[in-house]
Amino acid sequence: MKEDELRKRTQDFALRVIRLANALPNTPEGRVICNQLLRCGTSVGANYRAAKRAKSTADFINKMGTVEEETDESMYWIELIVEAALMSQKRVSSLYNEANEILSMTVSSIKTAKKRR
């Protein structure tokens, strides 16, 4: 993976989350899920950028842990969108799969950093 690939992918992920959130119904549950998904989905890239500027390996691992948590939470809200019948699985599957790939890359980076420590 190229140096800036994950940075670009996390930013693109945030943009896609924004578009999905805007398409959610304006119902009480839609608004709650929208707000939660926007918060965690857009923070994935922001936290990744912070991790890239970590002051130490321990700081990098800690910040990447936040990326892992926010990505996993994004996946939870996407699952809930389908389970609550707010959107179809087909409509959100590509975004969910991207979140899963970002999560895998994040976990791999954390493991590599821990081995180097």
DAHU-V479842 format. One record per pair of residues at least 24 apart in sequence whose ideal C-beta (glycine too) atoms are under 10 Angstrom apart, sorted by sequence separation. I is the first residue (numbers start at 1). J is the second residue. D is the distance in whole Angstrom. If there is no record, write none. Layout:
I:J:D ; I:J:D
This chain:
14:38:9 ; 17:41:3 ; 18:42:7 ; 43:67:8 ; 44:68:9 ; 46:70:9 ; 47:71:9 ; 74:98:10 ; 75:99:5 ; 16:41:8 ; 17:42:6 ; 44:69:10 ; 45:70:9 ; 74:99:5 ; 75:100:7 ; 15:41:10 ; 17:43:10 ; 43:69:9 ; 44:70:5 ; 73:99:10 ; 14:41:6 ; 15:42:9 ; 17:44:8 ; 43:70:5 ; 44:71:5 ; 71:98:10 ; 72:99:8 ; 75:102:10 ; 13:41:7 ; 14:42:4 ; 17:45:10 ; 42:70:9 ; 43:71:9 ; 44:72:10 ; 71:99:6 ; 72:100:10 ; 74:102:9 ; 75:103:7 ; 13:42:9 ; 14:43:8 ; 40:69:8 ; 41:70:8 ; 44:73:9 ; 70:99:10 ; 71:100:8 ; 74:103:9 ; 14:44:7 ; 15:45:9 ; 40:70:5 ; 41:71:9 ; 43:73:9 ; 44:74:7 ; 71:101:10 ; 10:41:10 ; 11:42:9 ; 13:44:6 ; 14:45:5 ; 39:70:9 ; 40:71:8 ; 43:74:9 ; 71:102:5 ; 72:103:6 ; 10:42:10 ; 13:45:7 ; 14:46:8 ; 40:72:9 ; 41:73:8 ; 42:74:9 ; 70:102:10 ; 71:103:5 ; 10:43:10 ; 11:44:9 ; 12:45:8 ; 40:73:4 ; 41:74:4 ; 70:103:10 ; 71:104:9 ; 10:44:5 ; 11:45:5 ; 39:73:9 ; 40:74:5 ; 41:75:10 ; 68:102:9 ; 69:103:10 ; 71:105:9 ; 72:106:9 ; 9:44:9 ; 10:45:3 ; 11:46:9 ; 13:48:10 ; 39:74:9 ; 40:75:9 ; 67:102:8 ; 68:103:7 ; 71:106:6 ; 72:107:10 ; 9:45:8 ; 10:46:8 ; 37:73:9 ; 38:74:10 ; 40:76:8 ; 41:77:8 ; 67:103:9 ; 70:106:9 ; 71:107:9 ; 8:45:9 ; 10:47:8 ; 11:48:9 ; 36:73:8 ; 37:74:6 ; 40:77:7 ; 41:78:9 ; 69:106:10 ; 7:45:7 ; 10:48:5 ; 11:49:9 ; 36:74:9 ; 39:77:9 ; 67:105:9 ; 68:106:5 ; 6:45:9 ; 9:48:9 ; 10:49:8 ; 37:76:9 ; 38:77:9 ; 67:106:5 ; 68:107:6 ; 36:76:9 ; 37:77:4 ; 66:106:10 ; 67:107:10 ; 7:48:6 ; 36:77:5 ; 37:78:7 ; 64:105:10 ; 65:106:9 ; 68:109:9 ; 6:48:6 ; 7:49:7 ; 35:77:10 ; 64:106:6 ; 65:107:10 ; 67:109:9 ; 68:110:7 ; 34:77:9 ; 37:80:9 ; 64:107:9 ; 67:110:9 ; 33:77:6 ; 36:80:9 ; 37:81:8 ; 64:108:10 ; 6:51:10 ; 7:52:7 ; 32:77:10 ; 33:78:9 ; 64:109:6 ; 65:110:7 ; 6:52:9 ; 64:110:5 ; 33:80:6 ; 34:81:9 ; 63:110:10 ; 4:52:9 ; 32:80:10 ; 33:81:6 ; 61:109:9 ; 62:110:10 ; 3:52:9 ; 60:109:8 ; 61:110:6 ; 64:113:7 ; 60:110:9 ; 61:111:10 ; 29:80:9 ; 30:81:9 ; 33:84:7 ; 61:112:10 ; 29:81:10 ; 34:86:9 ; 61:113:5 ; 33:86:7 ; 60:113:6 ; 61:114:6 ; 30:84:9 ; 41:95:9 ; 48:102:9 ; 29:84:6 ; 44:99:8 ; 51:106:9 ; 58:113:9 ; 61:116:10 ; 21:77:9 ; 30:86:6 ; 57:113:6 ; 58:114:10 ; 60:116:10 ; 61:117:7 ; 10:67:8 ; 17:74:7 ; 20:77:10 ; 24:81:7 ; 27:84:10 ; 29:86:7 ; 30:87:10 ; 45:102:9 ; 48:105:10 ; 57:114:8 ; 60:117:9 ; 13:71:8 ; 20:78:8 ; 23:81:10 ; 37:95:10 ; 41:99:8 ; 44:102:7 ; 48:106:8 ; 51:109:8 ; 25:84:10 ; 27:86:8 ; 40:99:10 ; 44:103:9 ; 47:106:10 ; 51:110:10 ; 54:113:9 ; 57:116:6 ; 58:117:7 ; 10:70:10 ; 14:74:10 ; 17:77:9 ; 21:81:10 ; 57:117:5 ; 6:67:9 ; 10:71:9 ; 13:74:8 ; 17:78:9 ; 20:81:8 ; 25:86:6 ; 48:109:9 ; 56:117:9 ; 24:86:6 ; 25:87:9 ; 44:106:9 ; 51:113:10 ; 23:86:9 ; 24:87:7 ; 23:87:7 ; 20:87:8 ; 23:91:8 ; 23:92:10 ; 20:91:8 ; 20:92:7 ; 20:95:6 ; 16:92:10 ; 19:95:9 ; 16:94:8 ; 17:95:7 ; 16:95:5 ; 17:98:10 ; 13:95:8 ; 16:98:7 ; 17:99:9 ; 16:99:9 ; 13:98:6 ; 12:98:8 ; 13:99:7 ; 10:98:10 ; 13:101:9 ; 9:98:7 ; 13:102:6 ; 12:102:10 ; 9:101:8 ; 10:102:6 ; 9:102:6 ; 6:101:10 ; 10:105:9 ; 6:102:7 ; 9:105:8 ; 10:106:9 ; 6:105:6 ; 5:105:9 ; 6:106:8 ; 6:109:8 ; 1:105:7 ; 1:108:9 ; 1:109:10
